[in-house]
Amino acid sequence: VQLVESGGASVQAGGSLTLSCTASGHTYSSYCMGWFRQAPGKEREGVAAIDSDGSTSYADSVKGRFTISKDNAKNTLYLQMNSLKPEDTAVYYCAADLIPRSWCVVTATGDYPDFGYWGQGTQVTVS
């Protein structure tokens, strides 16, 4: 099981960026998958999650600006980020696990269930 993020970059405030997470070693269509981020000196927080049926959830801090999606055929998870703000600066991680759909949720405050498989992270810097 391996997750590899890509797409991180330095962008100006108001700009857009799309992160990708390519999964290998398993078919992830039945998995709960999510995006998370950790800013310097802060705890990791949930950004968005998508369950096996494609239902999504978002933290309030990104709702309306970020969109999570997946392409099961490509085993790839995406995070489209628009209207980026300096406070979005962080290392972004993707994660996956066989979590029941009812638990596959990122709450409004960024809480999330335990995920067993994590990528190495990709840096997003907004200035």
N, C-alpha and C positions, 0 to 999 in steps of 0.2 A: 504494500500500500504506500503510494507516494503522491504527494501533492506539491506542485511547483507553481508559485505565483510569478507573474510578470506584469509589466506595464507601469510600474512605479516610475515617477519622474518629478522634476521640479516644475511647477506651473505658477502662473500669476493668479491672484485672487480673482474670482469670477470665471475662471477657466474650467475646462472639462478634461476628464481623464477616464480611461477604461482599463480596469484591472482584469487579468485573466488568471485562472487557476486550472491547470491541466492535471487530471488525475490518471494514475496508471496503477496497474496491479490488481484492478478489480473493476467490475461494472458498477457505476455509482448511481444508476437511475433510481434505485430504491433507498438511497441514503438521504439523510438530512445533511444539508451543507450550509455553510455560512461564512460570512466575512466578519473579521474582528480587527481592532486596531489598538495600538499601544503607543501613546505619546511619551516623551521623556519625563521620567518622574511620576508617571501616572500608571494606574492599573489597566490591564487589558479590558476593553469593553466590546460588547457585541454591537455590530453595525447593522447587519441584516441576515436573515435566514430564509432558506427555501426548502420546502419539504418534497417528498417523493412525488406528490401530485402537482407541484408547482405553486402551492400557496406560499405567500411571502409575508414577512414581518420586518419592521424596521425600528430602530431607535428613533426617538423624537428628534434627536440632534441632526439626523440626516433625512428624515421623511420629507418627501417632496423634491429632494435634490438627488438622491442616489436611487439606483434601480438594480436589484439583483436578478439574475437570470441564469439559465443553464441550457446547455446543448447536450442532451444525453448521447446523441450519436458521436459527438466528439469528446465525451467525458470531460467537458470543460464548463467551469463556473465563471460568471462574469460579474463585475460590479461597475456599472456606468455611474460616474460621479460628475455632476453638473454644479454650477454656481459654487465652486470650491471656495472655502474660507481658510484663513490662516490657522484657525483652530482645528482644521481637518488634518493638519500635519501630524504624521504618525507612521509607524511601520504597520502595514496592513497584512493580515494573515488570513488564509482560508483554512477551513477545517471541515471534516466529514465524519459521520458515524451513523450507525444503524439506530437512530433515535425514533421512537414512535412519533407519528405525525402530531399528536396532541402536545408533545413536548418540544417539537422542533420550532421553537419560537425565540426570537430576540425581543425582549420586552421594551417598553417605551423608555426605560431608564438604562437600557443596554445590558441587562442581565441575560444569561444564556445557560443552557444545559451543558453537561460535561461532554466534550468531544474527544475522541480517542486519537484521531489522526489530524496532524497539523502540517502546514507548509512551513517554509523557512522565513517567509516574510518578504515584503517589497516596500521600499521607502517611498512615501509620498510627501513632498514638501510644497507648501503653498505660501507664497510671499506677496 
